[in-house]
Each structure stands twice: as structure tokens, then as C-alpha cells.
């Protein structure tokens, strides 16, 4: 099964993806951008030919995702330090 690592939240700002980026039928093949888009964390900022530029719809969404990322990172660091 494929791992679904999440990048730092700032790395998703103005990210360019192909227009079919969210078309994966199986969760194992979907990218993080697809999950974030389908759950409303990312929206389409602009479309150019077959490329979409994604970004957060507002500052609150970015702050929310950043908070979750920090908590996850700190939790994983704590787990690894106990091993």
C-alpha cells in the first residue's frame, strides 16, 4: 500500500496540478492534493490549458491545516524519540 505523506502546508500554496489530478478511483493512487481539494482545504485559484493552480480558500483554512501539521509532526517526533 502506498504511503500518503503530507507536505508542509506552505508547499501547497499555488501548487500546479494537471486538470485530472483528482480522478484516481482508488485511495491508494490518490495524491494528498486530491484529498485536500475534495475536502475543501484547497480550491482552484486559476486554470491554464490542462493545468490548475490550487491554493487555500482563506487564511483560516491554512491556519487550521498548519495547526494539524504541527501537532502531527510533534506527535511523531515524540514517538520516534521513545524508540
C-alpha positions in Angstrom: 0.0 0.0 0.0 1.3 3.5 -0.9 2.1 5.9 1.9 0.3 9.3 1.9 2.8 11.7 3.3 1.7 15.3 3.7 4.0 18.2 2.9 4.4 21.3 4.9 1.2 23.4 4.4 3.1 26.3 2.7 4.2 23.8 -0.1 0.6 23.5 -1.2 0.2 27.3 -1.8 -0.2 28.0 -5.6 0.6 24.4 -6.4 0.2 23.4 -10.1 -1.5 20.1 -10.9 -2.9 18.5 -14.0 -6.7 19.0 -14.5 -7.3 15.3 -13.9 -5.4 15.2 -10.6 -8.4 14.2 -8.6 -9.6 11.4 -10.9 -8.0 8.5 -9.0 -10.6 5.8 -8.3 -8.6 4.0 -5.7 -7.4 5.7 -2.5 -4.0 4.0 -2.8 -3.3 6.0 -6.0 -4.7 9.4 -4.9 -2.3 12.3 -4.1 -2.5 14.4 -1.0 -3.6 17.3 -3.2 -6.6 15.3 -4.3 -7.7 14.7 -0.6 -7.1 18.3 0.3 -9.1 19.5 -2.7 -12.0 17.1 -2.2 -12.3 18.0 1.4 -12.3 21.8 0.7 -8.8 22.6 2.1 -7.6 23.6 -1.4 -9.6 25.3 -4.1 -8.9 26.2 -7.8 -7.2 29.5 -8.0 -6.8 29.5 -11.8 -6.9 27.3 -14.9 -4.4 27.4 -17.7 -4.9 24.9 -20.5 -4.6 21.5 -18.8 -3.1 22.9 -15.6 -4.8 24.0 -12.4 -3.3 26.2 -9.8 -4.6 25.3 -6.3 -4.5 27.4 -3.1 -6.2 27.7 0.2 -9.6 29.4 0.1 -8.7 31.7 3.1 -6.3 32.2 5.9 -8.3 30.2 8.4 -8.0 27.1 6.3 -4.3 27.5 6.0 -4.0 28.1 9.8 -6.1 25.0 10.5 -4.0 22.8 8.3 -0.8 24.2 9.7 -2.0 23.5 13.2 -2.8 19.9 12.4 0.6 19.5 10.7 2.4 20.8 13.7 0.5 18.5 16.1 1.2 15.5 13.8 4.9 16.4 13.5 5.4 16.9 17.2 3.5 13.6 18.0 5.7 11.7 15.5 8.8 13.2 16.9 7.8 12.2 20.5 7.1 8.6 19.3 10.4 8.3 17.5 12.4 9.7 20.5 10.9 6.8 22.7 12.1 4.1 20.3 
